[in-house]
Amino acid sequence: MNTVLVISIIIVFIVLLLAVITTSKAYSFKHTVDSFEETPIIDEENKQQVPNQEENKV
């Protein structure tokens, strides 16, 4: 019974240690965001909307 308890406590500490290591690595990761002008999907949408906007002005 004591061996099962000791092994269980060791497993809990290992899982806790791995969770702390993973969390600290996640916080130290530098996230980057694409600029608004360099997004190809937005460029395609803008090209499609420009003629429609010019037609509405006339």
PDBQT receptor file of N, H, CA, C and O in Angstrom, charges set to zero:
ATOM      1  N   MET A   1       0.823  -1.197   0.000  1.00  0.00    +0.000 N 
ATOM      2  CA  MET A   1       0.000   0.000   0.000  1.00  0.00    +0.000 C 
ATOM      3  C   MET A   1       0.864   1.257   0.000  1.00  0.00    +0.000 C 
ATOM      4  O   MET A   1       0.555   2.222  -0.699  1.00  0.00    +0.000 OA
ATOM      5  N   ASN A   2       1.924   1.251   0.764  1.00  0.00    +0.000 N 
ATOM      6  H   ASN A   2       2.176   0.467   1.331  1.00  0.00    +0.000 HD
ATOM      7  CA  ASN A   2       2.806   2.413   0.826  1.00  0.00    +0.000 C 
ATOM      8  C   ASN A   2       3.530   2.645  -0.497  1.00  0.00    +0.000 C 
ATOM      9  O   ASN A   2       3.756   3.788  -0.894  1.00  0.00    +0.000 OA
ATOM     10  N   THR A   3       3.892   1.559  -1.176  1.00  0.00    +0.000 N 
ATOM     11  H   THR A   3       3.708   0.631  -0.854  1.00  0.00    +0.000 HD
ATOM     12  CA  THR A   3       4.598   1.726  -2.450  1.00  0.00    +0.000 C 
ATOM     13  C   THR A   3       3.693   2.373  -3.493  1.00  0.00    +0.000 C 
ATOM     14  O   THR A   3       4.155   3.191  -4.289  1.00  0.00    +0.000 OA
ATOM     15  N   VAL A   4       2.411   2.017  -3.497  1.00  0.00    +0.000 N 
ATOM     16  H   VAL A   4       2.036   1.353  -2.850  1.00  0.00    +0.000 HD
ATOM     17  CA  VAL A   4       1.464   2.605  -4.440  1.00  0.00    +0.000 C 
ATOM     18  C   VAL A   4       1.314   4.098  -4.154  1.00  0.00    +0.000 C 
ATOM     19  O   VAL A   4       1.240   4.907  -5.079  1.00  0.00    +0.000 OA
ATOM     20  N   LEU A   5       1.268   4.458  -2.880  1.00  0.00    +0.000 N 
ATOM     21  H   LEU A   5       1.328   3.801  -2.129  1.00  0.00    +0.000 HD
ATOM     22  CA  LEU A   5       1.146   5.863  -2.503  1.00  0.00    +0.000 C 
ATOM     23  C   LEU A   5       2.383   6.653  -2.922  1.00  0.00    +0.000 C 
ATOM     24  O   LEU A   5       2.257   7.763  -3.438  1.00  0.00    +0.000 OA
ATOM     25  N   VAL A   6       3.556   6.105  -2.711  1.00  0.00    +0.000 N 
ATOM     26  H   VAL A   6       3.658   5.203  -2.292  1.00  0.00    +0.000 HD
ATOM     27  CA  VAL A   6       4.800   6.785  -3.077  1.00  0.00    +0.000 C 
ATOM     28  C   VAL A   6       4.890   6.945  -4.592  1.00  0.00    +0.000 C 
ATOM     29  O   VAL A   6       5.249   8.016  -5.082  1.00  0.00    +0.000 OA
ATOM     30  N   ILE A   7       4.571   5.903  -5.323  1.00  0.00    +0.000 N 
ATOM     31  H   ILE A   7       4.279   5.033  -4.925  1.00  0.00    +0.000 HD
ATOM     32  CA  ILE A   7       4.615   5.971  -6.791  1.00  0.00    +0.000 C 
ATOM     33  C   ILE A   7       3.596   6.985  -7.291  1.00  0.00    +0.000 C 
ATOM     34  O   ILE A   7       3.890   7.726  -8.229  1.00  0.00    +0.000 OA
ATOM     35  N   SER A   8       2.422   7.041  -6.703  1.00  0.00    +0.000 N 
ATOM     36  H   SER A   8       2.183   6.440  -5.941  1.00  0.00    +0.000 HD
ATOM     37  CA  SER A   8       1.397   8.008  -7.109  1.00  0.00    +0.000 C 
ATOM     38  C   SER A   8       1.856   9.434  -6.855  1.00  0.00    +0.000 C 
ATOM     39  O   SER A   8       1.639  10.311  -7.691  1.00  0.00    +0.000 OA
ATOM     40  N   ILE A   9       2.484   9.676  -5.720  1.00  0.00    +0.000 N 
ATOM     41  H   ILE A   9       2.660   8.964  -5.041  1.00  0.00    +0.000 HD
ATOM     42  CA  ILE A   9       2.986  11.019  -5.405  1.00  0.00    +0.000 C 
ATOM     43  C   ILE A   9       4.095  11.413  -6.370  1.00  0.00    +0.000 C 
ATOM     44  O   ILE A   9       4.156  12.565  -6.800  1.00  0.00    +0.000 OA
ATOM     45  N   ILE A  10       4.968  10.484  -6.714  1.00  0.00    +0.000 N 
ATOM     46  H   ILE A  10       4.919   9.548  -6.364  1.00  0.00    +0.000 HD
ATOM     47  CA  ILE A  10       6.040  10.772  -7.683  1.00  0.00    +0.000 C 
ATOM     48  C   ILE A  10       5.438  11.130  -9.036  1.00  0.00    +0.000 C 
ATOM     49  O   ILE A  10       5.896  12.073  -9.681  1.00  0.00    +0.000 OA
ATOM     50  N   ILE A  11       4.425  10.399  -9.474  1.00  0.00    +0.000 N 
ATOM     51  H   ILE A  11       4.054   9.633  -8.950  1.00  0.00    +0.000 HD
ATOM     52  CA  ILE A  11       3.780  10.686 -10.764  1.00  0.00    +0.000 C 
ATOM     53  C   ILE A  11       3.116  12.058 -10.728  1.00  0.00    +0.000 C 
ATOM     54  O   ILE A  11       3.187  12.798 -11.709  1.00  0.00    +0.000 OA
ATOM     55  N   VAL A  12       2.478  12.409  -9.627  1.00  0.00    +0.000 N 
ATOM     56  H   VAL A  12       2.420  11.809  -8.830  1.00  0.00    +0.000 HD
ATOM     57  CA  VAL A  12       1.840  13.719  -9.502  1.00  0.00    +0.000 C 
ATOM     58  C   VAL A  12       2.880  14.829  -9.598  1.00  0.00    +0.000 C 
ATOM     59  O   VAL A  12       2.651  15.831 -10.276  1.00  0.00    +0.000 OA
ATOM     60  N   PHE A  13       4.013  14.668  -8.934  1.00  0.00    +0.000 N 
ATOM     61  H   PHE A  13       4.199  13.855  -8.383  1.00  0.00    +0.000 HD
ATOM     62  CA  PHE A  13       5.067  15.686  -8.999  1.00  0.00    +0.000 C 
ATOM     63  C   PHE A  13       5.664  15.797 -10.400  1.00  0.00    +0.000 C 
ATOM     64  O   PHE A  13       6.000  16.895 -10.842  1.00  0.00    +0.000 OA
ATOM     65  N   ILE A  14       5.797  14.686 -11.093  1.00  0.00    +0.000 N 
ATOM     66  H   ILE A  14       5.524  13.794 -10.734  1.00  0.00    +0.000 HD
ATOM     67  CA  ILE A  14       6.323  14.730 -12.464  1.00  0.00    +0.000 C 
ATOM     68  C   ILE A  14       5.353  15.476 -13.375  1.00  0.00    +0.000 C 
ATOM     69  O   ILE A  14       5.774  16.306 -14.180  1.00  0.00    +0.000 OA
ATOM     70  N   VAL A  15       4.069  15.189 -13.255  1.00  0.00    +0.000 N 
ATOM     71  H   VAL A  15       3.727  14.515 -12.600  1.00  0.00    +0.000 HD
ATOM     72  CA  VAL A  15       3.063  15.868 -14.081  1.00  0.00    +0.000 C 
ATOM     73  C   VAL A  15       3.033  17.362 -13.761  1.00  0.00    +0.000 C 
ATOM     74  O   VAL A  15       2.939  18.193 -14.664  1.00  0.00    +0.000 OA
ATOM     75  N   LEU A  16       3.115  17.699 -12.465  1.00  0.00    +0.000 N 
ATOM     76  H   LEU A  16       3.192  17.024 -11.731  1.00  0.00    +0.000 HD
ATOM     77  CA  LEU A  16       3.137  19.101 -12.063  1.00  0.00    +0.000 C 
ATOM     78  C   LEU A  16       4.371  19.814 -12.610  1.00  0.00    +0.000 C 
ATOM     79  O   LEU A  16       4.277  20.943 -13.091  1.00  0.00    +0.000 OA
ATOM     80  N   LEU A  17       5.516  19.162 -12.538  1.00  0.00    +0.000 N 
ATOM     81  H   LEU A  17       5.593  18.244 -12.147  1.00  0.00    +0.000 HD
ATOM     82  CA  LEU A  17       6.749  19.750 -13.073  1.00  0.00    +0.000 C 
ATOM     83  C   LEU A  17       6.650  19.978 -14.579  1.00  0.00    +0.000 C 
ATOM     84  O   LEU A  17       7.055  21.031 -15.072  1.00  0.00    +0.000 OA
ATOM     85  N   LEU A  18       6.119  19.004 -15.311  1.00  0.00    +0.000 N 
ATOM     86  H   LEU A  18       5.790  18.149 -14.911  1.00  0.00    +0.000 HD
ATOM     87  CA  LEU A  18       5.968  19.162 -16.765  1.00  0.00    +0.000 C 
ATOM     88  C   LEU A  18       4.983  20.284 -17.102  1.00  0.00    +0.000 C 
ATOM     89  O   LEU A  18       5.185  21.011 -18.075  1.00  0.00    +0.000 OA
ATOM     90  N   ALA A  19       3.931  20.426 -16.314  1.00  0.00    +0.000 N 
ATOM     91  H   ALA A  19       3.767  19.835 -15.524  1.00  0.00    +0.000 HD
ATOM     92  CA  ALA A  19       2.963  21.502 -16.557  1.00  0.00    +0.000 C 
ATOM     93  C   ALA A  19       3.612  22.862 -16.326  1.00  0.00    +0.000 C 
ATOM     94  O   ALA A  19       3.377  23.795 -17.094  1.00  0.00    +0.000 OA
ATOM     95  N   VAL A  20       4.424  22.990 -15.278  1.00  0.00    +0.000 N 
ATOM     96  H   VAL A  20       4.615  22.233 -14.654  1.00  0.00    +0.000 HD
ATOM     97  CA  VAL A  20       5.103  24.256 -15.003  1.00  0.00    +0.000 C 
ATOM     98  C   VAL A  20       6.113  24.577 -16.092  1.00  0.00    +0.000 C 
ATOM     99  O   VAL A  20       6.215  25.728 -16.517  1.00  0.00    +0.000 OA
ATOM    100  N   ILE A  21       6.855  23.589 -16.546  1.00  0.00    +0.000 N 
ATOM    101  H   ILE A  21       6.772  22.654 -16.201  1.00  0.00    +0.000 HD
ATOM    102  CA  ILE A  21       7.841  23.809 -17.622  1.00  0.00    +0.000 C 
ATOM    103  C   ILE A  21       7.135  24.231 -18.910  1.00  0.00    +0.000 C 
ATOM    104  O   ILE A  21       7.571  25.171 -19.574  1.00  0.00    +0.000 OA
ATOM    105  N   THR A  22       6.058  23.550 -19.263  1.00  0.00    +0.000 N 
ATOM    106  H   THR A  22       5.704  22.787 -18.724  1.00  0.00    +0.000 HD
ATOM    107  CA  THR A  22       5.317  23.883 -20.485  1.00  0.00    +0.000 C 
ATOM    108  C   THR A  22       4.733  25.295 -20.415  1.00  0.00    +0.000 C 
ATOM    109  O   THR A  22       4.783  26.039 -21.394  1.00  0.00    +0.000 OA
ATOM    110  N   THR A  23       4.186  25.660 -19.264  1.00  0.00    +0.000 N 
ATOM    111  H   THR A  23       4.146  25.055 -18.469  1.00  0.00    +0.000 HD
ATOM    112  CA  THR A  23       3.607  26.985 -19.107  1.00  0.00    +0.000 C 
ATOM    113  C   THR A  23       4.665  28.065 -19.191  1.00  0.00    +0.000 C 
ATOM    114  O   THR A  23       4.433  29.110 -19.799  1.00  0.00    +0.000 OA
ATOM    115  N   SER A  24       5.815  27.835 -18.597  1.00  0.00    +0.000 N 
ATOM    116  H   SER A  24       6.003  26.986 -18.103  1.00  0.00    +0.000 HD
ATOM    117  CA  SER A  24       6.871  28.848 -18.651  1.00  0.00    +0.000 C 
ATOM    118  C   SER A  24       7.409  29.005 -20.071  1.00  0.00    +0.000 C 
ATOM    119  O   SER A  24       7.739  30.117 -20.485  1.00  0.00    +0.000 OA
ATOM    120  N   LYS A  25       7.500  27.912 -20.817  1.00  0.00    +0.000 N 
ATOM    121  H   LYS A  25       7.232  27.009 -20.481  1.00  0.00    +0.000 HD
ATOM    122  CA  LYS A  25       7.918  28.011 -22.219  1.00  0.00    +0.000 C 
ATOM    123  C   LYS A  25       6.881  28.755 -23.052  1.00  0.00    +0.000 C 
ATOM    124  O   LYS A  25       7.236  29.517 -23.952  1.00  0.00    +0.000 OA
ATOM    125  N   ALA A  26       5.612  28.541 -22.760  1.00  0.00    +0.000 N 
ATOM    126  H   ALA A  26       5.324  27.923 -22.029  1.00  0.00    +0.000 HD
ATOM    127  CA  ALA A  26       4.545  29.217 -23.512  1.00  0.00    +0.000 C 
ATOM    128  C   ALA A  26       4.569  30.721 -23.264  1.00  0.00    +0.000 C 
ATOM    129  O   ALA A  26       4.349  31.502 -24.190  1.00  0.00    +0.000 OA
ATOM    130  N   TYR A  27       4.832  31.134 -22.035  1.00  0.00    +0.000 N 
ATOM    131  H   TYR A  27       5.010  30.499 -21.283  1.00  0.00    +0.000 HD
ATOM    132  CA  TYR A  27       4.885  32.563 -21.734  1.00  0.00    +0.000 C 
ATOM    133  C   TYR A  27       6.133  33.222 -22.317  1.00  0.00    +0.000 C 
ATOM    134  O   TYR A  27       6.119  34.420 -22.603  1.00  0.00    +0.000 OA
ATOM    135  N   SER A  28       7.201  32.467 -22.496  1.00  0.00    +0.000 N 
ATOM    136  H   SER A  28       7.213  31.495 -22.264  1.00  0.00    +0.000 HD
ATOM    137  CA  SER A  28       8.424  33.062 -23.029  1.00  0.00    +0.000 C 
ATOM    138  C   SER A  28       8.434  33.081 -24.560  1.00  0.00    +0.000 C 
ATOM    139  O   SER A  28       9.316  33.697 -25.159  1.00  0.00    +0.000 OA
ATOM    140  N   PHE A  29       7.464  32.412 -25.206  1.00  0.00    +0.000 N 
ATOM    141  H   PHE A  29       6.748  31.911 -24.719  1.00  0.00    +0.000 HD
ATOM    142  CA  PHE A  29       7.394  32.384 -26.665  1.00  0.00    +0.000 C 
ATOM    143  C   PHE A  29       6.962  33.743 -27.189  1.00  0.00    +0.000 C 
ATOM    144  O   PHE A  29       5.990  34.323 -26.704  1.00  0.00    +0.000 OA
ATOM    145  N   LYS A  30       7.699  34.258 -28.199  1.00  0.00    +0.000 N 
ATOM    146  H   LYS A  30       8.489  33.787 -28.592  1.00  0.00    +0.000 HD
ATOM    147  CA  LYS A  30       7.373  35.568 -28.765  1.00  0.00    +0.000 C 
ATOM    148  C   LYS A  30       6.399  35.367 -29.924  1.00  0.00    +0.000 C 
ATOM    149  O   LYS A  30       6.758  34.812 -30.963  1.00  0.00    +0.000 OA
ATOM    150  N   HIS A  31       5.173  35.821 -29.734  1.00  0.00    +0.000 N 
ATOM    151  H   HIS A  31       4.881  36.272 -28.890  1.00  0.00    +0.000 HD
ATOM    152  CA  HIS A  31       4.153  35.712 -30.766  1.00  0.00    +0.000 C 
ATOM    153  C   HIS A  31       4.285  36.868 -31.751  1.00  0.00    +0.000 C 
ATOM    154  O   HIS A  31       4.588  37.996 -31.363  1.00  0.00    +0.000 OA
ATOM    155  N   THR A  32       4.056  36.579 -33.019  1.00  0.00    +0.000 N 
ATOM    156  H   THR A  32       3.810  35.662 -33.335  1.00  0.00    +0.000 HD
ATOM    157  CA  THR A  32       4.091  37.618 -34.033  1.00  0.00    +0.000 C 
ATOM    158  C   THR A  32       2.741  37.663 -34.746  1.00  0.00    +0.000 C 
ATOM    159  O   THR A  32       2.030  36.662 -34.835  1.00  0.00    +0.000 OA
ATOM    160  N   VAL A  33       2.414  38.837 -35.245  1.00  0.00    +0.000 N 
ATOM    161  H   VAL A  33       2.992  39.650 -35.173  1.00  0.00    +0.000 HD
ATOM    162  CA  VAL A  33       1.153  39.030 -35.960  1.00  0.00    +0.000 C 
ATOM    163  C   VAL A  33       1.492  39.626 -37.318  1.00  0.00    +0.000 C 
ATOM    164  O   VAL A  33       2.297  40.553 -37.417  1.00  0.00    +0.000 OA
ATOM    165  N   ASP A  34       0.874  39.090 -38.361  1.00  0.00    +0.000 N 
ATOM    166  H   ASP A  34       0.220  38.338 -38.281  1.00  0.00    +0.000 HD
ATOM    167  CA  ASP A  34       1.079  39.640 -39.700  1.00  0.00    +0.000 C 
ATOM    168  C   ASP A  34       0.506  41.048 -39.756  1.00  0.00    +0.000 C 
ATOM    169  O   ASP A  34      -0.519  41.350 -39.144  1.00  0.00    +0.000 OA
ATOM    170  N   SER A  35       1.189  41.894 -40.502  1.00  0.00    +0.000 N 
ATOM    171  H   SER A  35       2.022  41.649 -41.000  1.00  0.00    +0.000 HD
ATOM    172  CA  SER A  35       0.667  43.244 -40.636  1.00  0.00    +0.000 C 
ATOM    173  C   SER A  35      -0.584  43.229 -41.508  1.00  0.00    +0.000 C 
ATOM    174  O   SER A  35      -0.797  42.302 -42.289  1.00  0.00    +0.000 OA
ATOM    175  N   PHE A  36      -1.396  44.248 -41.370  1.00  0.00    +0.000 N 
ATOM    176  H   PHE A  36      -1.223  45.002 -40.735  1.00  0.00    +0.000 HD
ATOM    177  CA  PHE A  36      -2.668  44.311 -42.075  1.00  0.00    +0.000 C 
ATOM    178  C   PHE A  36      -2.470  44.410 -43.585  1.00  0.00    +0.000 C 
ATOM    179  O   PHE A  36      -3.273  43.880 -44.353  1.00  0.00    +0.000 OA
ATOM    180  N   GLU A  37      -1.413  45.082 -44.007  1.00  0.00    +0.000 N 
ATOM    181  H   GLU A  37      -0.761  45.512 -43.383  1.00  0.00    +0.000 HD
ATOM    182  CA  GLU A  37      -1.192  45.307 -45.437  1.00  0.00    +0.000 C 
ATOM    183  C   GLU A  37      -0.668  44.073 -46.151  1.00  0.00    +0.000 C 
ATOM    184  O   GLU A  37      -0.828  43.967 -47.367  1.00  0.00    +0.000 OA
ATOM    185  N   GLU A  38      -0.049  43.136 -45.443  1.00  0.00    +0.000 N 
ATOM    186  H   GLU A  38       0.081  43.222 -44.455  1.00  0.00    +0.000 HD
ATOM    187  CA  GLU A  38       0.581  41.995 -46.093  1.00  0.00    +0.000 C 
ATOM    188  C   GLU A  38      -0.308  40.756 -46.151  1.00  0.00    +0.000 C 
ATOM    189  O   GLU A  38       0.163  39.697 -46.565  1.00  0.00    +0.000 OA
ATOM    190  N   THR A  39      -1.552  40.848 -45.758  1.00  0.00    +0.000 N 
ATOM    191  H   THR A  39      -1.935  41.708 -45.422  1.00  0.00    +0.000 HD
ATOM    192  CA  THR A  39      -2.433  39.695 -45.746  1.00  0.00    +0.000 C 
ATOM    193  C   THR A  39      -3.028  39.498 -47.135  1.00  0.00    +0.000 C 
ATOM    194  O   THR A  39      -3.735  40.373 -47.635  1.00  0.00    +0.000 OA
ATOM    195  N   PRO A  40      -2.748  38.351 -47.766  1.00  0.00    +0.000 N 
ATOM    196  CA  PRO A  40      -3.233  38.150 -49.141  1.00  0.00    +0.000 C 
ATOM    197  C   PRO A  40      -4.757  38.089 -49.242  1.00  0.00    +0.000 C 
ATOM    198  O   PRO A  40      -5.314  38.537 -50.244  1.00  0.00    +0.000 OA
ATOM    199  N   ILE A  41      -5.429  37.564 -48.263  1.00  0.00    +0.000 N 
ATOM    200  H   ILE A  41      -4.977  37.200 -47.449  1.00  0.00    +0.000 HD
ATOM    201  CA  ILE A  41      -6.895  37.468 -48.337  1.00  0.00    +0.000 C 
ATOM    202  C   ILE A  41      -7.511  38.859 -48.343  1.00  0.00    +0.000 C 
ATOM    203  O   ILE A  41      -8.450  39.117 -49.096  1.00  0.00    +0.000 OA
ATOM    204  N   ILE A  42      -7.003  39.736 -47.529  1.00  0.00    +0.000 N 
ATOM    205  H   ILE A  42      -6.241  39.526 -46.917  1.00  0.00    +0.000 HD
ATOM    206  CA  ILE A  42      -7.527  41.098 -47.471  1.00  0.00    +0.000 C 
ATOM    207  C   ILE A  42      -7.227  41.823 -48.779  1.00  0.00    +0.000 C 
ATOM    208  O   ILE A  42      -8.055  42.596 -49.259  1.00  0.00    +0.000 OA
ATOM    209  N   ASP A  43      -6.047  41.583 -49.363  1.00  0.00    +0.000 N 
ATOM    210  H   ASP A  43      -5.374  40.954 -48.973  1.00  0.00    +0.000 HD
ATOM    211  CA  ASP A  43      -5.713  42.207 -50.635  1.00  0.00    +0.000 C 
ATOM    212  C   ASP A  43      -6.702  41.778 -51.724  1.00  0.00    +0.000 C 
ATOM    213  O   ASP A  43      -7.138  42.600 -52.529  1.00  0.00    +0.000 OA
ATOM    214  N   GLU A  44      -7.052  40.496 -51.744  1.00  0.00    +0.000 N 
ATOM    215  H   GLU A  44      -6.698  39.828 -51.089  1.00  0.00    +0.000 HD
ATOM    216  CA  GLU A  44      -8.010  40.017 -52.741  1.00  0.00    +0.000 C 
ATOM    217  C   GLU A  44      -9.384  40.641 -52.514  1.00  0.00    +0.000 C 
ATOM    218  O   GLU A  44     -10.064  41.011 -53.471  1.00  0.00    +0.000 OA
ATOM    219  N   GLU A  45      -9.793  40.759 -51.259  1.00  0.00    +0.000 N 
ATOM    220  H   GLU A  45      -9.241  40.458 -50.482  1.00  0.00    +0.000 HD
ATOM    221  CA  GLU A  45     -11.093  41.363 -50.963  1.00  0.00    +0.000 C 
ATOM    222  C   GLU A  45     -11.116  42.837 -51.354  1.00  0.00    +0.000 C 
ATOM    223  O   GLU A  45     -12.119  43.329 -51.871  1.00  0.00    +0.000 OA
ATOM    224  N   ASN A  46     -10.022  43.537 -51.110  1.00  0.00    +0.000 N 
ATOM    225  H   ASN A  46      -9.207  43.138 -50.690  1.00  0.00    +0.000 HD
ATOM    226  CA  ASN A  46      -9.953  44.955 -51.454  1.00  0.00    +0.000 C 
ATOM    227  C   ASN A  46     -10.000  45.159 -52.959  1.00  0.00    +0.000 C 
ATOM    228  O   ASN A  46     -10.619  46.110 -53.436  1.00  0.00    +0.000 OA
ATOM    229  N   LYS A  47      -9.358  44.281 -53.710  1.00  0.00    +0.000 N 
ATOM    230  H   LYS A  47      -8.855  43.508 -53.323  1.00  0.00    +0.000 HD
ATOM    231  CA  LYS A  47      -9.378  44.402 -55.161  1.00  0.00    +0.000 C 
ATOM    232  C   LYS A  47     -10.793  44.191 -55.700  1.00  0.00    +0.000 C 
ATOM    233  O   LYS A  47     -11.197  44.833 -56.669  1.00  0.00    +0.000 OA
ATOM    234  N   GLN A  48     -11.534  43.293 -55.069  1.00  0.00    +0.000 N 
ATOM    235  H   GLN A  48     -11.205  42.771 -54.282  1.00  0.00    +0.000 HD
ATOM    236  CA  GLN A  48     -12.898  43.029 -55.513  1.00  0.00    +0.000 C 
ATOM    237  C   GLN A  48     -13.843  44.152 -55.097  1.00  0.00    +0.000 C 
ATOM    238  O   GLN A  48     -14.821  44.417 -55.796  1.00  0.00    +0.000 OA
ATOM    239  N   GLN A  49     -13.575  44.808 -53.989  1.00  0.00    +0.000 N 
ATOM    240  H   GLN A  49     -12.780  44.593 -53.421  1.00  0.00    +0.000 HD
ATOM    241  CA  GLN A  49     -14.480  45.840 -53.498  1.00  0.00    +0.000 C 
ATOM    242  C   GLN A  49     -14.229  47.193 -54.144  1.00  0.00    +0.000 C 
ATOM    243  O   GLN A  49     -15.138  48.022 -54.189  1.00  0.00    +0.000 OA
ATOM    244  N   VAL A  50     -13.041  47.439 -54.636  1.00  0.00    +0.000 N 
ATOM    245  H   VAL A  50     -12.303  46.766 -54.599  1.00  0.00    +0.000 HD
ATOM    246  CA  VAL A  50     -12.722  48.749 -55.197  1.00  0.00    +0.000 C 
ATOM    247  C   VAL A  50     -13.611  49.076 -56.394  1.00  0.00    +0.000 C 
ATOM    248  O   VAL A  50     -14.163  50.176 -56.419  1.00  0.00    +0.000 OA
ATOM    249  N   PRO A  51     -13.792  48.212 -57.380  1.00  0.00    +0.000 N 
ATOM    250  CA  PRO A  51     -14.678  48.562 -58.499  1.00  0.00    +0.000 C 
ATOM    251  C   PRO A  51     -16.115  48.815 -58.041  1.00  0.00    +0.000 C 
ATOM    252  O   PRO A  51     -16.781  49.705 -58.571  1.00  0.00    +0.000 OA
ATOM    253  N   ASN A  52     -16.593  48.057 -57.079  1.00  0.00    +0.000 N 
ATOM    254  H   ASN A  52     -16.052  47.334 -56.649  1.00  0.00    +0.000 HD
ATOM    255  CA  ASN A  52     -17.960  48.250 -56.597  1.00  0.00    +0.000 C 
ATOM    256  C   ASN A  52     -18.101  49.603 -55.937  1.00  0.00    +0.000 C 
ATOM    257  O   ASN A  52     -19.134  50.255 -56.090  1.00  0.00    +0.000 OA
ATOM    258  N   GLN A  53     -17.092  50.041 -55.209  1.00  0.00    +0.000 N 
ATOM    259  H   GLN A  53     -16.253  49.511 -55.085  1.00  0.00    +0.000 HD
ATOM    260  CA  GLN A  53     -17.160  51.334 -54.548  1.00  0.00    +0.000 C 
ATOM    261  C   GLN A  53     -17.120  52.458 -55.576  1.00  0.00    +0.000 C 
ATOM    262  O   GLN A  53     -17.792  53.473 -55.397  1.00  0.00    +0.000 OA
ATOM    263  N   GLU A  54     -16.355  52.300 -56.640  1.00  0.00    +0.000 N 
ATOM    264  H   GLU A  54     -15.809  51.475 -56.785  1.00  0.00    +0.000 HD
ATOM    265  CA  GLU A  54     -16.296  53.343 -57.673  1.00  0.00    +0.000 C 
ATOM    266  C   GLU A  54     -17.619  53.451 -58.407  1.00  0.00    +0.000 C 
ATOM    267  O   GLU A  54     -18.037  54.546 -58.782  1.00  0.00    +0.000 OA
ATOM    268  N   GLU A  55     -18.286  52.312 -58.615  1.00  0.00    +0.000 N 
ATOM    269  H   GLU A  55     -17.947  51.422 -58.310  1.00  0.00    +0.000 HD
ATOM    270  CA  GLU A  55     -19.573  52.347 -59.299  1.00  0.00    +0.000 C 
ATOM    271  C   GLU A  55     -20.624  53.057 -58.450  1.00  0.00    +0.000 C 
ATOM    272  O   GLU A  55     -21.499  53.744 -58.977  1.00  0.00    +0.000 OA
ATOM    273  N   ASN A  56     -20.532  52.885 -57.145  1.00  0.00    +0.000 N 
ATOM    274  H   ASN A  56     -19.821  52.327 -56.718  1.00  0.00    +0.000 HD
ATOM    275  CA  ASN A  56     -21.494  53.547 -56.266  1.00  0.00    +0.000 C 
ATOM    276  C   ASN A  56     -21.291  55.064 -56.222  1.00  0.00    +0.000 C 
ATOM    277  O   ASN A  56     -22.243  55.803 -55.972  1.00  0.00    +0.000 OA
ATOM    278  N   LYS A  57     -20.079  55.533 -56.458  1.00  0.00    +0.000 N 
ATOM    279  H   LYS A  57     -19.306  54.933 -56.661  1.00  0.00    +0.000 HD
ATOM    280  CA  LYS A  57     -19.801  56.958 -56.414  1.00  0.00    +0.000 C 
ATOM    281  C   LYS A  57     -20.371  57.676 -57.643  1.00  0.00    +0.000 C 
ATOM    282  O   LYS A  57     -20.730  58.851 -57.564  1.00  0.00    +0.000 OA
ATOM    283  N   VAL A  58     -20.453  56.987 -58.749  1.00  0.00    +0.000 N 
ATOM    284  H   VAL A  58     -20.161  56.033 -58.812  1.00  0.00    +0.000 HD
ATOM    285  CA  VAL A  58     -20.883  57.629 -59.998  1.00  0.00    +0.000 C 
ATOM    286  C   VAL A  58     -22.343  57.844 -60.051  1.00  0.00    +0.000 C 
ATOM    287  O   VAL A  58     -22.854  58.374 -61.038  1.00  0.00    +0.000 OA
TER     288      VAL A  58
